[in-house]
């Protein structure tokens, strides 16, 4: 952010403050002068379109966002970038964002403060991310040393589904 601000000052660019902040947080400043695109025109990439949609949602007095499966069709790197932007937004704007993700990469999972794990429509866990392994270990499920936490939790939820059907 500091580097981008310095370059703007050197070039004599004075952007509108609120919009500029969101564009930089979402990483849209690099495609600000491009068309979005449609069936006939290529336009911005799929990841940029997701970030643009996120930007449209967060502009304004929104204090809570509910976002469902935002990673569909995206690679793990782009998903990580978007969740990083959302994390920064929650801290800057003091807002709440509830995001559902299926199979997040470990580095994306680590960005969340709190998590809600659901299985068969029931909450299996709701609380701080930092406490989830201890919680499930107390329930008799220990995460193997080389297994990612998100993968382990997905397996635990599958077991929770099986057990709830018995």
N, C-alpha and C positions, 0 to 999 in steps of 0.2 A: 504494500500500500504506500509506503514512504517513497519508494522508487517511482511509482506511477504519479504521485503528487508532485515530485520534483520535476519529472518530465513535462507535466502539464504547465507548471510554473514557467519553465524554460521556454515552452512554446507559446506562452501567453494565453493559454486556455483557461477560462473561468467557467466551470460547469455549474449548473444549478445544484445546490448543496444536497438536498434530500435525494434527488434522483441519482446524482453522482455516487453517493454512498452506497445505495442499493446496487447500482450497476457494478461497482467495484467488488462488493461483497459477493455478488453472484457470478463474477467473472464475465460479465457481458460487455465490459468496456472495449474489449478487443473486436467485437462484432457490432458496435453501435451504429455504424453506417451501412450495414448490410440489410438486404431484404429478408423477411422471414422465409418466404418461399411458399410454393404450392405444387400442384401436380405438374405444372409447366416450367417452373423456375426452381432451381436447386436451393438457393437460400442458405440459411444457417444450418448447422448440424443438428442431429436429434438431441444430443446432450444440451446444446445451446437452447433448443426449443423448450426442453424441460425446465432449464434455468429461467427462461423468459416467462414461462407459465407461473413458476414460483414467484418471480418478481411481480407479476400482475396480481398475484394473491396477497403479497405482503405490503404493497403500496397502500397507504392509508392508515386509519386508526385501528387496525386489526390487533387484538391482544391474544387471540387464540386461533391456531390453524389446525385443521384435521386433514391429514394427507394419507391417502390409501395407495399402497404399493407403488411408490414413486420410482422404483428402480426397474420397472418393466421395460424391457427393450434396451436397457443401458448396460454398459460394461461396469465392472466394479470400480474402476478409477473415476468415471463420471459420477457414479452414485456417491462415492466418497466425497467428491468436490461439492456436490449438492448438499449433502448432509453437513459438511463443514460450514457451508454458507448458512444453513439453517441454524446450526449451533451458534455461530457468531451473532445471528439475528436475535436469537432468544436472549443472549446476554446483553446485547446493545439496547434492544427495545424492551427488555424485561417482559417478554411475552412467553407464551406456552405453545409448543408445537407437538402434536401427537402424530407420529409417523408409523405406518405399518410397513414392514419390510419382510420379505421372504428370503431366507438364507443370506444375511448380510456378511460381507467379508469381515475378518477380524478387526481390521483397522477402522471400518465403518461402525461396527458394533461398539468399539471403544469410545466413540464420540458421544454416546448417549449417557445422560445423567441417571435417568430412571428407566426401567423397562417393565412392560406388562407382557407376560407370556400367557397365551390362551391355547386351550386344547378342547375341541368339541364344544365351543361356545362358553367354556368355563375358564375362569382365571386360575392358572396354575401358580403364578407368582406375580406380585406387583410390589416394586420397591427399587431401591438403589441398585444400579448395575454392579457396584463394588461388593455387594452382599449376596448376590445371586448364587455363586458357587458354594458359599458357606451354608446358605439356606438348603440347597439340594443335597449337600453332603450330610446335613443334619437329618434329612429325609431318607438317607441311605443311598444316594446317587453321587458317586465321586467322579469328577472329571479326570480322565486319564492324562498323564503328564504332557503328551505331545498332541493332544486334541484341542482344536480351537473351541473357545467357550461357546460361540454361537452355534457351532455344529453339535456340541454336546447338549446344549439346551434344546435344540430341535429333536434330538433323539429322546431326551427325557420327556418332551411333550408327546411324542409318539407313544412312549410307554404309558404316560398319563392317559392318553386316549384309550389304550387297550385296557388298562385297569378300570377306567370309569365305565366300560361296557360290561365288566364282569358282575 
